[in-house]
Amino acid sequence: MEFTHAQANQISASTKDEILPVFRLGQRVRITKPIKNDGSNPFHEPNATLVHPGAEGYVVRIGDWLQVIRIYEVHFIEEGDTYGCREAELESIEDIDGYDEVAEELAWLRSHRAQKALKKALEAQSQKEGEPS
């Protein structure tokens, strides 16, 4: 039995997703297909493109629709909006470029805290030295 392209898309869109999520919370992802307004976004015209392919974001929530289709809520960085996406519409950026934002952020936080602690210690020492004995 052969299917037309439209039938094949319809079948793949209605099949059950894998049991375990492909992406995790906080994971950096890239959209591979445009997200269009299906009429549920009152701030844009129906069928307007909301997010273009290549846009990057982070998974903020994972849910299911009709108990068979996994929906990832992705906060897109440049767009500043969060949209629901299917697994087939996303790709992991870590797998592509190996860049780990979490490690970079932790290193920055540790450095920043160490600088603040040093500054506070120096201020306390200079106040101590300035006090009359």
Backbone as XML, in Angstrom:
<?xml version="1.0"?>
<chain id="A" units="angstrom">
  <residue number="1" name="MET">
    <atom name="N" x="0.840" y="-1.171" z="0.000"/>
    <atom name="CA" x="0.000" y="0.000" z="0.000"/>
    <atom name="C" x="0.884" y="1.232" z="0.000"/>
  </residue>
  <residue number="2" name="GLU">
    <atom name="N" x="0.675" y="2.155" z="-0.933"/>
    <atom name="CA" x="1.455" y="3.380" z="-1.027"/>
    <atom name="C" x="0.638" y="4.554" z="-0.522"/>
  </residue>
  <residue number="3" name="PHE">
    <atom name="N" x="1.348" y="5.527" z="0.057"/>
    <atom name="CA" x="0.699" y="6.719" z="0.573"/>
    <atom name="C" x="1.158" y="7.935" z="-0.209"/>
  </residue>
  <residue number="4" name="THR">
    <atom name="N" x="0.280" y="8.908" z="-0.371"/>
    <atom name="CA" x="0.680" y="10.181" z="-0.952"/>
    <atom name="C" x="1.477" y="10.933" z="0.102"/>
  </residue>
  <residue number="5" name="HIS">
    <atom name="N" x="2.152" y="12.000" z="-0.322"/>
    <atom name="CA" x="2.956" y="12.796" z="0.614"/>
    <atom name="C" x="2.073" y="13.349" z="1.733"/>
  </residue>
  <residue number="6" name="ALA">
    <atom name="N" x="0.893" y="13.844" z="1.397"/>
    <atom name="CA" x="-0.019" y="14.395" z="2.413"/>
    <atom name="C" x="-0.445" y="13.315" z="3.391"/>
  </residue>
  <residue number="7" name="GLN">
    <atom name="N" x="-0.730" y="12.109" z="2.897"/>
    <atom name="CA" x="-1.135" y="11.016" z="3.787"/>
    <atom name="C" x="0.028" y="10.605" z="4.694"/>
  </residue>
  <residue number="8" name="ALA">
    <atom name="N" x="1.221" y="10.563" z="4.158"/>
    <atom name="CA" x="2.387" y="10.185" z="4.955"/>
    <atom name="C" x="2.608" y="11.190" z="6.077"/>
  </residue>
  <residue number="9" name="ASN">
    <atom name="N" x="2.443" y="12.496" z="5.788"/>
    <atom name="CA" x="2.588" y="13.518" z="6.826"/>
    <atom name="C" x="1.511" y="13.368" z="7.876"/>
  </residue>
  <residue number="10" name="GLN">
    <atom name="N" x="0.312" y="13.050" z="7.460"/>
    <atom name="CA" x="-0.797" y="12.899" z="8.395"/>
    <atom name="C" x="-0.550" y="11.702" z="9.321"/>
  </residue>
  <residue number="11" name="ILE">
    <atom name="N" x="-0.058" y="10.616" z="8.771"/>
    <atom name="CA" x="0.209" y="9.425" z="9.576"/>
    <atom name="C" x="1.316" y="9.703" z="10.587"/>
  </residue>
  <residue number="12" name="SER">
    <atom name="N" x="2.427" y="10.336" z="10.139"/>
    <atom name="CA" x="3.531" y="10.589" z="11.056"/>
    <atom name="C" x="3.142" y="11.597" z="12.129"/>
  </residue>
  <residue number="13" name="ALA">
    <atom name="N" x="2.222" y="12.505" z="11.819"/>
    <atom name="CA" x="1.809" y="13.497" z="12.808"/>
    <atom name="C" x="0.894" y="12.901" z="13.866"/>
  </residue>
  <residue number="14" name="SER">
    <atom name="N" x="0.302" y="11.755" z="13.586"/>
    <atom name="CA" x="-0.652" y="11.196" z="14.539"/>
    <atom name="C" x="-0.130" y="9.964" z="15.268"/>
  </residue>
  <residue number="15" name="THR">
    <atom name="N" x="1.083" y="9.555" z="14.983"/>
    <atom name="CA" x="1.611" y="8.364" z="15.641"/>
    <atom name="C" x="2.109" y="8.689" z="17.042"/>
  </residue>
  <residue number="16" name="LYS">
    <atom name="N" x="2.188" y="7.664" z="17.877"/>
    <atom name="CA" x="2.634" y="7.826" z="19.263"/>
    <atom name="C" x="4.128" y="8.114" z="19.297"/>
  </residue>
  <residue number="17" name="ASP">
    <atom name="N" x="4.513" y="9.052" z="20.160"/>
    <atom name="CA" x="5.928" y="9.372" z="20.329"/>
    <atom name="C" x="6.594" y="8.290" z="21.171"/>
  </residue>
  <residue number="18" name="GLU">
    <atom name="N" x="7.925" y="8.344" z="21.219"/>
    <atom name="CA" x="8.690" y="7.404" z="22.036"/>
    <atom name="C" x="8.245" y="7.503" z="23.491"/>
  </residue>
  <residue number="19" name="ILE">
    <atom name="N" x="8.472" y="6.435" z="24.260"/>
    <atom name="CA" x="8.043" y="6.420" z="25.654"/>
    <atom name="C" x="8.815" y="7.449" z="26.479"/>
  </residue>
  <residue number="20" name="LEU">
    <atom name="N" x="10.125" y="7.508" z="26.314"/>
    <atom name="CA" x="10.936" y="8.466" z="27.057"/>
    <atom name="C" x="11.165" y="9.722" z="26.215"/>
  </residue>
  <residue number="21" name="PRO">
    <atom name="N" x="11.166" y="10.901" z="26.837"/>
    <atom name="CA" x="11.414" y="12.134" z="26.082"/>
    <atom name="C" x="12.801" y="12.121" z="25.443"/>
  </residue>
  <residue number="22" name="VAL">
    <atom name="N" x="12.883" y="12.688" z="24.256"/>
    <atom name="CA" x="14.155" y="12.792" z="23.549"/>
    <atom name="C" x="14.983" y="13.935" z="24.130"/>
  </residue>
  <residue number="23" name="PHE">
    <atom name="N" x="14.313" y="15.019" z="24.535"/>
    <atom name="CA" x="14.986" y="16.193" z="25.079"/>
    <atom name="C" x="14.679" y="16.316" z="26.572"/>
  </residue>
  <residue number="24" name="ARG">
    <atom name="N" x="15.515" y="17.046" z="27.314"/>
    <atom name="CA" x="15.329" y="17.200" z="28.753"/>
    <atom name="C" x="15.051" y="18.666" z="29.085"/>
  </residue>
  <residue number="25" name="LEU">
    <atom name="N" x="14.545" y="18.899" z="30.277"/>
    <atom name="CA" x="14.292" y="20.267" z="30.727"/>
    <atom name="C" x="15.596" y="21.053" z="30.745"/>
  </residue>
  <residue number="26" name="GLY">
    <atom name="N" x="15.547" y="22.268" z="30.270"/>
    <atom name="CA" x="16.726" y="23.122" z="30.249"/>
    <atom name="C" x="17.646" y="22.893" z="29.071"/>
  </residue>
  <residue number="27" name="GLN">
    <atom name="N" x="17.346" y="21.922" z="28.229"/>
    <atom name="CA" x="18.218" y="21.610" z="27.104"/>
    <atom name="C" x="18.085" y="22.666" z="26.011"/>
  </residue>
  <residue number="28" name="ARG">
    <atom name="N" x="19.204" y="23.024" z="25.433"/>
    <atom name="CA" x="19.231" y="23.984" z="24.319"/>
    <atom name="C" x="18.878" y="23.236" z="23.035"/>
  </residue>
  <residue number="29" name="VAL">
    <atom name="N" x="17.884" y="23.775" z="22.309"/>
    <atom name="CA" x="17.416" y="23.131" z="21.089"/>
    <atom name="C" x="17.271" y="24.150" z="19.962"/>
  </residue>
  <residue number="30" name="ARG">
    <atom name="N" x="17.158" y="23.638" z="18.754"/>
    <atom name="CA" x="16.949" y="24.473" z="17.560"/>
    <atom name="C" x="15.724" y="23.938" z="16.828"/>
  </residue>
  <residue number="31" name="ILE">
    <atom name="N" x="14.866" y="24.842" z="16.368"/>
    <atom name="CA" x="13.667" y="24.449" z="15.618"/>
    <atom name="C" x="14.067" y="24.184" z="14.166"/>
  </residue>
  <residue number="32" name="THR">
    <atom name="N" x="13.518" y="23.121" z="13.583"/>
    <atom name="CA" x="13.866" y="22.760" z="12.206"/>
    <atom name="C" x="12.768" y="23.104" z="11.212"/>
  </residue>
  <residue number="33" name="LYS">
    <atom name="N" x="11.562" y="23.401" z="11.718"/>
    <atom name="CA" x="10.431" y="23.738" z="10.854"/>
    <atom name="C" x="9.806" y="25.024" z="11.362"/>
  </residue>
  <residue number="34" name="PRO">
    <atom name="N" x="9.188" y="25.814" z="10.491"/>
    <atom name="CA" x="8.579" y="27.056" z="10.971"/>
    <atom name="C" x="7.375" y="26.782" z="11.872"/>
  </residue>
  <residue number="35" name="ILE">
    <atom name="N" x="7.197" y="27.630" z="12.879"/>
    <atom name="CA" x="5.997" y="27.561" z="13.716"/>
    <atom name="C" x="5.055" y="28.640" z="13.200"/>
  </residue>
  <residue number="36" name="LYS">
    <atom name="N" x="3.872" y="28.220" z="12.796"/>
    <atom name="CA" x="2.879" y="29.153" z="12.256"/>
    <atom name="C" x="1.731" y="29.310" z="13.229"/>
  </residue>
  <residue number="37" name="ASN">
    <atom name="N" x="1.102" y="30.473" z="13.185"/>
    <atom name="CA" x="-0.032" y="30.747" z="14.047"/>
    <atom name="C" x="-1.241" y="29.968" z="13.553"/>
  </residue>
  <residue number="38" name="ASP">
    <atom name="N" x="-1.724" y="29.062" z="14.382"/>
    <atom name="CA" x="-2.900" y="28.264" z="14.026"/>
    <atom name="C" x="-4.192" y="28.978" z="14.420"/>
  </residue>
  <residue number="39" name="GLY">
    <atom name="N" x="-4.066" y="30.240" z="14.789"/>
    <atom name="CA" x="-5.218" y="31.015" z="15.210"/>
    <atom name="C" x="-5.301" y="31.162" z="16.717"/>
  </residue>
  <residue number="40" name="SER">
    <atom name="N" x="-4.450" y="30.440" z="17.451"/>
    <atom name="CA" x="-4.499" y="30.492" z="18.908"/>
    <atom name="C" x="-3.704" y="31.661" z="19.489"/>
  </residue>
  <residue number="41" name="ASN">
    <atom name="N" x="-2.905" y="32.333" z="18.681"/>
    <atom name="CA" x="-2.138" y="33.487" z="19.137"/>
    <atom name="C" x="-2.845" y="34.756" z="18.655"/>
  </residue>
  <residue number="42" name="PRO">
    <atom name="N" x="-3.510" y="35.483" z="19.562"/>
    <atom name="CA" x="-4.286" y="36.649" z="19.144"/>
    <atom name="C" x="-3.449" y="37.859" z="18.725"/>
  </residue>
  <residue number="43" name="PHE">
    <atom name="N" x="-2.135" y="37.809" z="18.957"/>
    <atom name="CA" x="-1.278" y="38.945" z="18.657"/>
    <atom name="C" x="-0.690" y="38.907" z="17.254"/>
  </residue>
  <residue number="44" name="HIS">
    <atom name="N" x="-0.968" y="37.832" z="16.505"/>
    <atom name="CA" x="-0.454" y="37.689" z="15.140"/>
    <atom name="C" x="-1.583" y="37.227" z="14.229"/>
  </residue>
  <residue number="45" name="GLU">
    <atom name="N" x="-1.427" y="37.519" z="12.959"/>
    <atom name="CA" x="-2.414" y="37.095" z="11.965"/>
    <atom name="C" x="-2.427" y="35.568" z="11.873"/>
  </residue>
  <residue number="46" name="PRO">
    <atom name="N" x="-3.583" y="34.965" z="11.586"/>
    <atom name="CA" x="-3.616" y="33.512" z="11.376"/>
    <atom name="C" x="-2.663" y="33.113" z="10.240"/>
  </residue>
  <residue number="47" name="ASN">
    <atom name="N" x="-1.988" y="32.010" z="10.427"/>
    <atom name="CA" x="-1.026" y="31.439" z="9.484"/>
    <atom name="C" x="0.273" y="32.241" z="9.360"/>
  </residue>
  <residue number="48" name="ALA">
    <atom name="N" x="0.463" y="33.264" z="10.194"/>
    <atom name="CA" x="1.719" y="34.019" z="10.196"/>
    <atom name="C" x="2.811" y="33.159" z="10.814"/>
  </residue>
  <residue number="49" name="THR">
    <atom name="N" x="4.031" y="33.289" z="10.311"/>
    <atom name="CA" x="5.154" y="32.547" z="10.874"/>
    <atom name="C" x="5.591" y="33.217" z="12.171"/>
  </residue>
  <residue number="50" name="LEU">
    <atom name="N" x="5.543" y="32.462" z="13.261"/>
    <atom name="CA" x="5.908" y="32.978" z="14.583"/>
    <atom name="C" x="7.383" y="32.762" z="14.883"/>
  </residue>
  <residue number="51" name="VAL">
    <atom name="N" x="7.903" y="31.611" z="14.466"/>
    <atom name="CA" x="9.311" y="31.278" z="14.683"/>
    <atom name="C" x="9.835" y="30.629" z="13.405"/>
  </residue>
  <residue number="52" name="HIS">
    <atom name="N" x="10.962" y="31.129" z="12.937"/>
    <atom name="CA" x="11.562" y="30.613" z="11.701"/>
    <atom name="C" x="12.530" y="29.464" z="12.000"/>
  </residue>
  <residue number="53" name="PRO">
    <atom name="N" x="12.710" y="28.551" z="11.051"/>
    <atom name="CA" x="13.671" y="27.464" z="11.248"/>
    <atom name="C" x="15.055" y="28.021" z="11.590"/>
  </residue>
  <residue number="54" name="GLY">
    <atom name="N" x="15.733" y="27.367" z="12.512"/>
    <atom name="CA" x="17.050" y="27.807" z="12.940"/>
    <atom name="C" x="17.030" y="28.570" z="14.249"/>
  </residue>
  <residue number="55" name="ALA">
    <atom name="N" x="15.831" y="28.988" z="14.694"/>
    <atom name="CA" x="15.738" y="29.715" z="15.967"/>
    <atom name="C" x="16.112" y="28.778" z="17.110"/>
  </residue>
  <residue number="56" name="GLU">
    <atom name="N" x="16.796" y="29.335" z="18.117"/>
    <atom name="CA" x="17.272" y="28.542" z="19.242"/>
    <atom name="C" x="16.525" y="28.898" z="20.512"/>
  </residue>
  <residue number="57" name="GLY">
    <atom name="N" x="16.382" y="27.911" z="21.382"/>
    <atom name="CA" x="15.708" y="28.136" z="22.649"/>
    <atom name="C" x="16.025" y="27.038" z="23.639"/>
  </residue>
  <residue number="58" name="TYR">
    <atom name="N" x="15.304" y="27.066" z="24.763"/>
    <atom name="CA" x="15.493" y="26.095" z="25.831"/>
    <atom name="C" x="14.170" y="25.437" z="26.175"/>
  </residue>
  <residue number="59" name="VAL">
    <atom name="N" x="14.211" y="24.135" z="26.431"/>
    <atom name="CA" x="13.020" y="23.392" z="26.832"/>
    <atom name="C" x="12.671" y="23.811" z="28.259"/>
  </residue>
  <residue number="60" name="VAL">
    <atom name="N" x="11.441" y="24.331" z="28.451"/>
    <atom name="CA" x="11.030" y="24.773" z="29.783"/>
    <atom name="C" x="9.970" y="23.865" z="30.402"/>
  </residue>
  <residue number="61" name="ARG">
    <atom name="N" x="9.301" y="23.063" z="29.590"/>
    <atom name="CA" x="8.282" y="22.147" z="30.112"/>
    <atom name="C" x="8.061" y="21.042" z="29.089"/>
  </residue>
  <residue number="62" name="ILE">
    <atom name="N" x="7.733" y="19.857" z="29.595"/>
    <atom name="CA" x="7.437" y="18.715" z="28.727"/>
    <atom name="C" x="6.060" y="18.195" z="29.104"/>
  </residue>
  <residue number="63" name="GLY">
    <atom name="N" x="5.218" y="18.033" z="28.112"/>
    <atom name="CA" x="3.874" y="17.539" z="28.369"/>
    <atom name="C" x="3.411" y="16.620" z="27.254"/>
  </residue>
  <residue number="64" name="ASP">
    <atom name="N" x="2.195" y="16.123" z="27.388"/>
    <atom name="CA" x="1.614" y="15.248" z="26.376"/>
    <atom name="C" x="0.298" y="15.833" z="25.904"/>
  </residue>
  <residue number="65" name="TRP">
    <atom name="N" x="-0.011" y="15.587" z="24.652"/>
    <atom name="CA" x="-1.286" y="15.986" z="24.072"/>
    <atom name="C" x="-1.977" y="14.707" z="23.618"/>
  </residue>
  <residue number="66" name="LEU">
    <atom name="N" x="-3.191" y="14.511" z="24.063"/>
    <atom name="CA" x="-3.954" y="13.300" z="23.758"/>
    <atom name="C" x="-3.246" y="12.034" z="24.228"/>
  </residue>
  <residue number="67" name="GLN">
    <atom name="N" x="-2.368" y="12.157" z="25.186"/>
    <atom name="CA" x="-1.631" y="11.057" z="25.797"/>
    <atom name="C" x="-0.758" y="10.257" z="24.829"/>
  </residue>
  <residue number="68" name="VAL">
    <atom name="N" x="-0.561" y="10.745" z="23.619"/>
    <atom name="CA" x="0.301" y="10.031" z="22.673"/>
    <atom name="C" x="1.320" y="10.941" z="21.997"/>
  </residue>
  <residue number="69" name="ILE">
    <atom name="N" x="1.097" y="12.239" z="22.044"/>
    <atom name="CA" x="1.993" y="13.167" z="21.355"/>
    <atom name="C" x="2.691" y="14.032" z="22.397"/>
  </residue>
  <residue number="70" name="ARG">
    <atom name="N" x="4.014" y="13.957" z="22.419"/>
    <atom name="CA" x="4.797" y="14.736" z="23.380"/>
    <atom name="C" x="4.976" y="16.145" z="22.838"/>
  </residue>
  <residue number="71" name="ILE">
    <atom name="N" x="4.713" y="17.124" z="23.708"/>
    <atom name="CA" x="4.879" y="18.532" z="23.354"/>
    <atom name="C" x="5.937" y="19.132" z="24.273"/>
  </residue>
  <residue number="72" name="TYR">
    <atom name="N" x="6.921" y="19.761" z="23.674"/>
    <atom name="CA" x="7.970" y="20.452" z="24.418"/>
    <atom name="C" x="7.674" y="21.943" z="24.350"/>
  </residue>
  <residue number="73" name="GLU">
    <atom name="N" x="7.524" y="22.582" z="25.511"/>
    <atom name="CA" x="7.406" y="24.029" z="25.519"/>
    <atom name="C" x="8.823" y="24.570" z="25.457"/>
  </residue>
  <residue number="74" name="VAL">
    <atom name="N" x="9.095" y="25.331" z="24.410"/>
    <atom name="CA" x="10.438" y="25.861" z="24.183"/>
    <atom name="C" x="10.387" y="27.382" z="24.244"/>
  </residue>
  <residue number="75" name="HIS">
    <atom name="N" x="11.238" y="27.955" z="25.099"/>
    <atom name="CA" x="11.363" y="29.414" z="25.148"/>
    <atom name="C" x="12.427" y="29.811" z="24.137"/>
  </residue>
  <residue number="76" name="PHE">
    <atom name="N" x="11.984" y="30.496" z="23.085"/>
    <atom name="CA" x="12.904" y="30.932" z="22.035"/>
    <atom name="C" x="13.548" y="32.249" z="22.452"/>
  </residue>
  <residue number="77" name="ILE">
    <atom name="N" x="14.870" y="32.279" z="22.433"/>
    <atom name="CA" x="15.658" y="33.365" z="22.992"/>
    <atom name="C" x="15.433" y="34.679" z="22.250"/>
  </residue>
  <residue number="78" name="GLU">
    <atom name="N" x="15.681" y="34.702" z="20.954"/>
    <atom name="CA" x="15.564" y="35.938" z="20.180"/>
    <atom name="C" x="14.120" y="36.431" z="20.121"/>
  </residue>
  <residue number="79" name="GLU">
    <atom name="N" x="13.175" y="35.517" z="19.984"/>
    <atom name="CA" x="11.766" y="35.877" z="19.854"/>
    <atom name="C" x="11.176" y="36.292" z="21.193"/>
  </residue>
  <residue number="80" name="GLY">
    <atom name="N" x="11.731" y="35.770" z="22.286"/>
    <atom name="CA" x="11.246" y="36.100" z="23.618"/>
    <atom name="C" x="9.905" y="35.466" z="23.935"/>
  </residue>
  <residue number="81" name="ASP">
    <atom name="N" x="9.526" y="34.449" z="23.196"/>
    <atom name="CA" x="8.238" y="33.777" z="23.390"/>
    <atom name="C" x="8.440" y="32.289" z="23.597"/>
  </residue>
  <residue number="82" name="THR">
    <atom name="N" x="7.407" y="31.648" z="24.157"/>
    <atom name="CA" x="7.426" y="30.209" z="24.388"/>
    <atom name="C" x="6.347" y="29.566" z="23.537"/>
  </residue>
  <residue number="83" name="TYR">
    <atom name="N" x="6.717" y="28.502" z="22.815"/>
    <atom name="CA" x="5.781" y="27.791" z="21.950"/>
    <atom name="C" x="5.931" y="26.289" z="22.155"/>
  </residue>
  <residue number="84" name="GLY">
    <atom name="N" x="4.855" y="25.562" z="21.883"/>
    <atom name="CA" x="4.887" y="24.109" z="21.948"/>
    <atom name="C" x="5.430" y="23.526" z="20.664"/>
  </residue>
  <residue number="85" name="CYS">
    <atom name="N" x="6.305" y="22.538" z="20.780"/>
    <atom name="CA" x="6.939" y="21.915" z="19.610"/>
    <atom name="C" x="6.914" y="20.398" z="19.741"/>
  </residue>
  <residue number="86" name="ARG">
    <atom name="N" x="6.844" y="19.716" z="18.610"/>
    <atom name="CA" x="6.954" y="18.259" z="18.570"/>
    <atom name="C" x="8.420" y="17.853" z="18.511"/>
  </residue>
  <residue number="87" name="GLU">
    <atom name="N" x="8.703" y="16.604" z="18.870"/>
    <atom name="CA" x="10.082" y="16.099" z="18.827"/>
    <atom name="C" x="10.675" y="16.212" z="17.428"/>
  </residue>
  <residue number="88" name="ALA">
    <atom name="N" x="9.877" y="15.915" z="16.410"/>
    <atom name="CA" x="10.371" y="15.922" z="15.033"/>
    <atom name="C" x="10.719" y="17.327" z="14.544"/>
  </residue>
  <residue number="89" name="GLU">
    <atom name="N" x="10.269" y="18.349" z="15.256"/>
    <atom name="CA" x="10.531" y="19.724" z="14.853"/>
    <atom name="C" x="11.776" y="20.309" z="15.519"/>
  </residue>
  <residue number="90" name="LEU">
    <atom name="N" x="12.387" y="19.546" z="16.432"/>
    <atom name="CA" x="13.520" y="20.051" z="17.208"/>
    <atom name="C" x="14.772" y="19.216" z="16.992"/>
  </residue>
  <residue number="91" name="GLU">
    <atom name="N" x="15.918" y="19.868" z="17.196"/>
    <atom name="CA" x="17.191" y="19.152" z="17.232"/>
    <atom name="C" x="18.017" y="19.717" z="18.370"/>
  </residue>
  <residue number="92" name="SER">
    <atom name="N" x="18.803" y="18.866" z="18.981"/>
    <atom name="CA" x="19.636" y="19.264" z="20.110"/>
    <atom name="C" x="20.837" y="20.048" z="19.605"/>
  </residue>
  <residue number="93" name="ILE">
    <atom name="N" x="21.104" y="21.161" z="20.241"/>
    <atom name="CA" x="22.268" y="21.953" z="19.842"/>
    <atom name="C" x="23.536" y="21.391" z="20.470"/>
  </residue>
  <residue number="94" name="GLU">
    <atom name="N" x="23.438" y="20.824" z="21.687"/>
    <atom name="CA" x="24.624" y="20.252" z="22.320"/>
    <atom name="C" x="25.245" y="19.172" z="21.442"/>
  </residue>
  <residue number="95" name="ASP">
    <atom name="N" x="24.385" y="18.397" z="20.782"/>
    <atom name="CA" x="24.894" y="17.338" z="19.920"/>
    <atom name="C" x="25.596" y="17.911" z="18.701"/>
  </residue>
  <residue number="96" name="ILE">
    <atom name="N" x="25.239" y="19.131" z="18.331"/>
    <atom name="CA" x="25.786" y="19.734" z="17.120"/>
    <atom name="C" x="27.097" y="20.457" z="17.399"/>
  </residue>
  <residue number="97" name="ASP">
    <atom name="N" x="27.124" y="21.327" z="18.426"/>
    <atom name="CA" x="28.319" y="22.135" z="18.646"/>
    <atom name="C" x="29.083" y="21.824" z="19.924"/>
  </residue>
  <residue number="98" name="GLY">
    <atom name="N" x="28.547" y="20.964" z="20.786"/>
    <atom name="CA" x="29.244" y="20.585" z="21.997"/>
    <atom name="C" x="29.381" y="21.686" z="23.022"/>
  </residue>
  <residue number="99" name="TYR">
    <atom name="N" x="28.667" y="22.788" z="22.850"/>
    <atom name="CA" x="28.779" y="23.938" z="23.742"/>
    <atom name="C" x="27.864" y="23.748" z="24.943"/>
  </residue>
  <residue number="100" name="ASP">
    <atom name="N" x="28.382" y="23.964" z="26.132"/>
    <atom name="CA" x="27.608" y="23.753" z="27.356"/>
    <atom name="C" x="27.447" y="25.089" z="28.084"/>
  </residue>
  <residue number="101" name="GLU">
    <atom name="N" x="26.263" y="25.710" z="27.935"/>
    <atom name="CA" x="26.003" y="27.000" z="28.568"/>
    <atom name="C" x="25.978" y="26.893" z="30.086"/>
  </residue>
  <residue number="102" name="VAL">
    <atom name="N" x="25.508" y="25.778" z="30.610"/>
    <atom name="CA" x="25.397" y="25.615" z="32.058"/>
    <atom name="C" x="26.786" y="25.661" z="32.697"/>
  </residue>
  <residue number="103" name="ALA">
    <atom name="N" x="27.745" y="24.968" z="32.134"/>
    <atom name="CA" x="29.111" y="24.985" z="32.679"/>
    <atom name="C" x="29.699" y="26.391" z="32.615"/>
  </residue>
  <residue number="104" name="GLU">
    <atom name="N" x="29.455" y="27.091" z="31.515"/>
    <atom name="CA" x="29.959" y="28.462" z="31.376"/>
    <atom name="C" x="29.316" y="29.382" z="32.420"/>
  </residue>
  <residue number="105" name="GLU">
    <atom name="N" x="28.015" y="29.245" z="32.602"/>
    <atom name="CA" x="27.304" y="30.070" z="33.583"/>
    <atom name="C" x="27.798" y="29.791" z="35.000"/>
  </residue>
  <residue number="106" name="LEU">
    <atom name="N" x="28.002" y="28.516" z="35.334"/>
    <atom name="CA" x="28.517" y="28.171" z="36.671"/>
    <atom name="C" x="29.903" y="28.749" z="36.907"/>
  </residue>
  <residue number="107" name="ALA">
    <atom name="N" x="30.756" y="28.691" z="35.898"/>
    <atom name="CA" x="32.109" y="29.245" z="36.029"/>
    <atom name="C" x="32.034" y="30.750" z="36.253"/>
  </residue>
  <residue number="108" name="TRP">
    <atom name="N" x="31.151" y="31.432" z="35.517"/>
    <atom name="CA" x="30.994" y="32.874" z="35.688"/>
    <atom name="C" x="30.481" y="33.206" z="37.087"/>
  </residue>
  <residue number="109" name="LEU">
    <atom name="N" x="29.477" y="32.452" z="37.553"/>
    <atom name="CA" x="28.923" y="32.688" z="38.889"/>
    <atom name="C" x="29.982" y="32.507" z="39.976"/>
  </residue>
  <residue number="110" name="ARG">
    <atom name="N" x="30.774" y="31.444" z="39.867"/>
    <atom name="CA" x="31.820" y="31.193" z="40.866"/>
    <atom name="C" x="32.854" y="32.325" z="40.872"/>
  </residue>
  <residue number="111" name="SER">
    <atom name="N" x="33.252" y="32.763" z="39.694"/>
    <atom name="CA" x="34.219" y="33.854" z="39.584"/>
    <atom name="C" x="33.642" y="35.146" z="40.152"/>
  </residue>
  <residue number="112" name="HIS">
    <atom name="N" x="32.394" y="35.433" z="39.815"/>
    <atom name="CA" x="31.728" y="36.639" z="40.298"/>
    <atom name="C" x="31.612" y="36.630" z="41.824"/>
  </residue>
  <residue number="113" name="ARG">
    <atom name="N" x="31.226" y="35.498" z="42.386"/>
    <atom name="CA" x="31.105" y="35.384" z="43.847"/>
    <atom name="C" x="32.462" y="35.542" z="44.534"/>
  </residue>
  <residue number="114" name="ALA">
    <atom name="N" x="33.493" y="34.967" z="43.940"/>
    <atom name="CA" x="34.837" y="35.091" z="44.519"/>
    <atom name="C" x="35.291" y="36.549" z="44.500"/>
  </residue>
  <residue number="115" name="GLN">
    <atom name="N" x="35.015" y="37.268" z="43.416"/>
    <atom name="CA" x="35.377" y="38.684" z="43.331"/>
    <atom name="C" x="34.608" y="39.505" z="44.364"/>
  </residue>
  <residue number="116" name="LYS">
    <atom name="N" x="33.321" y="39.214" z="44.534"/>
    <atom name="CA" x="32.517" y="39.928" z="45.535"/>
    <atom name="C" x="33.043" y="39.668" z="46.942"/>
  </residue>
  <residue number="117" name="ALA">
    <atom name="N" x="33.388" y="38.418" z="47.232"/>
    <atom name="CA" x="33.903" y="38.071" z="48.560"/>
    <atom name="C" x="35.232" y="38.777" z="48.819"/>
  </residue>
  <residue number="118" name="LEU">
    <atom name="N" x="36.092" y="38.833" z="47.821"/>
    <atom name="CA" x="37.378" y="39.508" z="47.963"/>
    <atom name="C" x="37.169" y="41.001" z="48.204"/>
  </residue>
  <residue number="119" name="LYS">
    <atom name="N" x="36.278" y="41.606" z="47.439"/>
    <atom name="CA" x="35.984" y="43.034" z="47.590"/>
    <atom name="C" x="35.445" y="43.324" z="48.994"/>
  </residue>
  <residue number="120" name="LYS">
    <atom name="N" x="34.551" y="42.466" z="49.470"/>
    <atom name="CA" x="33.961" y="42.637" z="50.802"/>
    <atom name="C" x="35.042" y="42.502" z="51.882"/>
  </residue>
  <residue number="121" name="ALA">
    <atom name="N" x="35.931" y="41.536" z="51.716"/>
    <atom name="CA" x="37.013" y="41.331" z="52.691"/>
    <atom name="C" x="37.954" y="42.525" z="52.708"/>
  </residue>
  <residue number="122" name="LEU">
    <atom name="N" x="38.274" y="43.078" z="51.531"/>
    <atom name="CA" x="39.158" y="44.245" z="51.455"/>
    <atom name="C" x="38.504" y="45.467" z="52.093"/>
  </residue>
  <residue number="123" name="GLU">
    <atom name="N" x="37.195" y="45.635" z="51.870"/>
    <atom name="CA" x="36.476" y="46.757" z="52.476"/>
    <atom name="C" x="36.456" y="46.616" z="54.002"/>
  </residue>
  <residue number="124" name="ALA">
    <atom name="N" x="36.211" y="45.409" z="54.491"/>
    <atom name="CA" x="36.195" y="45.170" z="55.939"/>
    <atom name="C" x="37.561" y="45.442" z="56.538"/>
  </residue>
  <residue number="125" name="GLN">
    <atom name="N" x="38.618" y="45.042" z="55.838"/>
    <atom name="CA" x="39.988" y="45.248" z="56.324"/>
    <atom name="C" x="40.312" y="46.732" z="56.342"/>
  </residue>
  <residue number="126" name="SER">
    <atom name="N" x="39.924" y="47.476" z="55.302"/>
    <atom name="CA" x="40.241" y="48.915" z="55.269"/>
    <atom name="C" x="39.457" y="49.659" z="56.342"/>
  </residue>
  <residue number="127" name="GLN">
    <atom name="N" x="38.234" y="49.222" z="56.646"/>
    <atom name="CA" x="37.465" y="49.835" z="57.735"/>
    <atom name="C" x="38.132" y="49.556" z="59.076"/>
  </residue>
  <residue number="128" name="LYS">
    <atom name="N" x="38.653" y="48.349" z="59.251"/>
    <atom name="CA" x="39.327" y="47.957" z="60.488"/>
    <atom name="C" x="40.587" y="48.799" z="60.695"/>
  </residue>
  <residue number="129" name="GLU">
    <atom name="N" x="41.325" y="48.994" z="59.614"/>
    <atom name="CA" x="42.586" y="49.747" z="59.687"/>
    <atom name="C" x="42.318" y="51.223" z="59.958"/>
  </residue>
  <residue number="130" name="GLY">
    <atom name="N" x="41.162" y="51.726" z="59.496"/>
    <atom name="CA" x="40.829" y="53.136" z="59.684"/>
    <atom name="C" x="40.265" y="53.455" z="61.046"/>
  </residue>
  <residue number="131" name="GLU">
    <atom name="N" x="39.904" y="52.444" z="61.849"/>
    <atom name="CA" x="39.348" y="52.673" z="63.179"/>
    <atom name="C" x="40.459" y="53.037" z="64.154"/>
  </residue>
  <residue number="132" name="PRO">
    <atom name="N" x="40.193" y="54.033" z="65.027"/>
    <atom name="CA" x="41.214" y="54.366" z="66.041"/>
    <atom name="C" x="41.315" y="53.273" z="67.104"/>
  </residue>
  <residue number="133" name="SER">
    <atom name="N" x="42.531" y="53.044" z="67.582"/>
    <atom name="CA" x="42.761" y="52.012" z="68.595"/>
    <atom name="C" x="42.560" y="52.529" z="69.969"/>
  </residue>
</chain>
